[in-house]
Every structure is written in structure tokens, then in C-alpha cells.
Amino acid sequence: MRERQAPQHSRVPYLATAVAVTAAAAAGSAAADPDSIWYRRLSKPSWQPPAWAFGAVWTPLYASIAWAGGHTLTRTEGERRGALAASLGANLILNAAWNWLFFGRRSPRAGLVGTLLLDLSNIELIRRTARVDTAGARALLPYAGWCAFATALNAAIARRNSS
């Protein structure tokens, strides 16, 4: 498949995806409270990364999501573009929702449901992206990989703390 070249003047999709990703990150972080007594008392597996790792990982992942979205949207037209934008939007909503399900509801089980839905959304987003833009799809792979790791971590926490 030959990828369509983006028009030189088309920076709007990059700006739109950067704003959407930033909004999702802010919405999710509003609920996250890893310093809460509730979270600190949860039993966690020994392989959980240190707290500082989450910010170190999420910052470049969010940048790659914004870049991949903008890059792919500049190469997509018509109904396919709308479907891709909707898939990205749904993915970002699920991304932010995880914090509200896990921390906001103080429920590892609800968080697990949310992260499983996010994993499915990642597969769909990468599938749609790959149809148009292999570079954009490749840029999303670390995000999907980290989310799969987060799902395994969330599952371990839910299992250790079920009552």
C-alpha cells in the first residue's frame, strides 16, 4: 500500500490531536491519587514499577498518540477520517476513564474492566490507523504495549485485593 502524502499546510490535525490528548491526560490525572491511603494500602505485585516510572512513561506515550493521530488524520479523507477521529476520541475517553474507575471509585475491578476496554480500543485504533498510515500505526504500538502491561498489573492488584 502506498501512503498518501499530507498537504504541507495541514497542521490542524496535529493541533487537534495534541489538544485532545492533553485534555484526556488532564481529565485522567484529576482522579489519580497514588498517594492516597486507600492506594498505599492495596497489595501490589513485586513487579509494579516505581511511582516515578508512570510519569516518565506516559509523557512520551501521550506525545506519540498525538503525533500518530495528527499524522494519520492528515492522510485520511471522508468517512474514513471521521471514523478514525471517532476511534481516537473513544480511545482517549477510555484512557482518562481508567483513573476514574480505579482511583475515583476505589475499585481495582472497575479499573480492570476499563483497561480491558482500552486494550480493545487500542487494537481498533491501530487497525484503523494501519489501513492508512503504517508509520502512525507503528507509533501507537508502545502505547498499546504499555496498556497491556497496565492491564496485567491491574488484574494482579484486583486479584490480590478481592474480598
N, C-alpha and C positions, 0 to 999 in steps of 0.2 A: 504494500500500500504506500502510495506517495503522499506525504503530508502536505497539506495546503499551507502556503506561506501567509503569515499575518501581514496586514497592511502596516506600513511604517508608522502611521499616525494613531494607531489603535492602542492607547494606553488606558482607556476607560475600564475595560475588563480587569486589568491588573489592580487598578484603584478600587474597584467594586469588591473584588475578592479580598484585598487587603483589609478593607473596612469590615467586611462580613466576618473574616477570621478574627480580627481584633475584637469585634463585638462578641463573638462566641467565647473567646478566651476570657474576656472581662465578665461575661454572664456566668460562666462556669466557675471562675475564681471567686466570685462573690459568695458562693456556697461552700467552697473548700475551706476546711478548718483542721489541718493536720495537727495543730497544737491543742485541740480540744481534749478535755479529759476523756470523753467518750472514745475518741480515736486512739489516744495513747493507751487506753486500757484494752483495746482489741488485741487478741492473739494474732500475731503475724508470722509468716514463714521466715526462716533464716535467710532466704534468698531475696527478700524485699530490698530494693535499692535504698540507699540513704536518702533522707528528705531532700537534700540539695540536688540530687540527680534529676528529680522530676522537672524542676525549672530549667535545668541545663539541657534536658532532652526536649521538652515541649517547645522551647523558643525556636530552635531550628525547624522542628516539625511544623509548627504553625507557619513559619516562613515558606516552607516547601509546599504546604497546602495552598497558600495564597498564590505563589508563583505558578504552580501546576494549574490551578483554576483559571488564572488570567491567561496563561499561555494557551490552554486548550480552548477557552471561550473565544479567543481571537481567531482561532482556526475552525470554528464551528458556526454554522448558519441555520436559520429556520427553526423547525420543530426540534431538531437535534440539539440546538443551542439552548432552547428553553428547557428541554428535558435534562440536559447536563447541569444547567443552573439550578433547577429544582432538586436534582440529586445532591449537588454540593450543599445547597441550603438545608436540606433534610439532614445531611451528614453533620453539618455544623450544629444544628439544633440537638441532635443526639449526643454530640461531643460535649456540649455545655450541660445537657440534662444529666449526664452521669454524676457530676458533682452534687447536683440537687437530689438525685436518688440516693446516692451513697452517704454523703455528708448531711445534706438537708433533712432527709428522712431518717438519718442514722440507721441505715439499713444496707448491710452488705448484700443481702439477697436482692433488693430492688436495684442496687448498683450492678449486680451481675446480670440481671435482665437488661438493663440499659446498655452495658458494654457488649453483650451478645448482639443486641440490635445494631449497635455501632459497627461491630465486625461485619455484619451482613451489609450494612450501608457502605462500608469501605469496599467490599467486593463489588457491589453495584457501581459505585463511583469509579473505581479503577476500570471496570468493564466498559462503562460508557466512555471514559477518557481514552482508553486504548483504541477504541474504534476510530478515533480522530487524530490522536496525538500520542505517539509512543513515548516521547520524552516526558510529557506530562504524567502519563501513567507510571513510568519508572520513578518519577519524583514522589509519587504517593506511596510507593512500596515501604519505605521506612516507617511512615505513619501507620500503615496497616500492620506492620510487624510489631511496632510498639503497642498498638491497641490489642493485638493478640496476646502479647505478654501481659498487658494490664488485665485482660480477661482471666488469664491463668492465675494471676495474683489475686484478683477479686474473688475468684472461685475458691482459692485456698483460704482466704480470710473468711468468706461466708461459711465454708465447711468447718473451720476451727471455732467459729463463734455462733454456730447454730444452737438453738436451745428449744 
